[in-house]
Amino acid sequence: MRCFIAIDLPSHIKSRIFHKFEILFGKRLFKGKNCMKDSLHLTLKFLGEVTEEQIKKIDEDLKKIKLSKFDCSIGKVGIFDNEDNIKIIWVNFIAEEIFKLQKQVAKNFKREDMGFHPHITTSRVVEVVNKNALLKELRNINFKKLDFEVGEFLLMKSEITKEGLKYKVLKRYALG
């Protein structure tokens, strides 16, 4: 099964993010798709394909992580790859403690990292219809006072269905 370690977002945060990007998508400035509201999350570590036996070891390692709860906020919008090749639209996740948590999570896995950039993927872009208008719209999206407390992280699995990717929580790990 394909697994990853993540932070889920409170439903009111998901709703605000989803609403902004639903409006953006309606402007038809790009072809692709927005992430489903319920699937918005921050990935701490993508694990890839793991077996049931590996899940037991991963669970043991994740239970050893001891960090306090922390406050975070949602920031400005960004893109991957670059302005000439927009593939992903995301929202910045702001909290110094997120780097401590991600480092503790990642140290147990040998999988190569591309560097950690805390973000919430909102849209997957197949084709840009109007680059200048899209970039202008992205610069104007603002999430003022969108703060919340992170009190846990999750071991999750993703499944490909007819409706797209579906995520399921396998284990929850409380922060102190």
Disulfide bonds with the S-S distance in Angstrom:
none
